[in-house]
Amino acid sequence: MPTTASPVPRHVAVIMDGNGRWAKERGLPRREGHRAGADSVREVLEGCTELKVEFLTLYAFSSENWKRPKAEVKALMVLLERFLKDKTPELIEKNVRLQAIGRLNDLPAAAVNQLHRSIEATADNSGLTLILALSYGGREEIIDGVKSVLRNVQEGHLDPAMLDPDVFGKHLYTRYYPDPDLLIRTSGEMRLSNFLLWQVSYAEIYVTKKYWPDFRKADLREAVADYGKRQRRFGAV
Ligand code: FPP
């Protein structure tokens, strides 16, 4: 369910786009754009902690990203594994709890093992919850949710007559988190790109032309200030 309107969003979700273009403009390989993008992740994590945002979901690797050249996919997976390995002590120190959503078992063993280690190591933290969307697709999540509902109906745990948006939401990867209040997309594209399709129904959308590697704390603060000026009616008058 959407959360109540407040000047600071409880949950911020980000489509981190433009790493490739950022690198291309500098004559660098695309992986350098992703590496620079990892620095923006650190910035936004700090910014969210300072603003007292409770949940931050980052679209780090989509179901469709598997179609990229093998070398780029490999570079992204190695970057993810290193990022988690290097940053876990910092996440612990900053009281950040790491979580992940998506078809995580599709990730290479080294990445998924490190992911589980980092999730475990930060499980008791009570500050910001950082949710990485990995091998994630909104349609795939809804299909997995429908399968879970059908299983529960078949096993007699769920009466189909009881199915409503709240009940269905309990069968999604995001069942432990409130819906995003603010969705940020970088690099100027006006698309959802299969990200949190169910959950962003009432999210405020903020698009900036900046490429993700150029996105800094000040840009986050600007997005949050813009959000604070919006009137959220959730379909009412
Ligand atoms: C989109 O830019 C970005 C991605 C597909 C990957 C996002 C990954 C990171 C920011 C790396 C680090 C993340 C973590 C959590 C360590 P694009 O490549 O589609 O850019 P383009 O549209 O300009 O080609």
Boltz pocket constraint, residues with backbone or C-beta under 6 A from the ligand:
constraints:
  - pocket:
      binder: B
      contacts: [[A, 16], [A, 17], [A, 18], [A, 19], [A, 20], [A, 21], [A, 22], [A, 33], [A, 34], [A, 35], [A, 37], [A, 38], [A, 41], [A, 58], [A, 59], [A, 60], [A, 61], [A, 62], [A, 65], [A, 79], [A, 80], [A, 83], [A, 132], [A, 212]]
      max_distance: 6.0
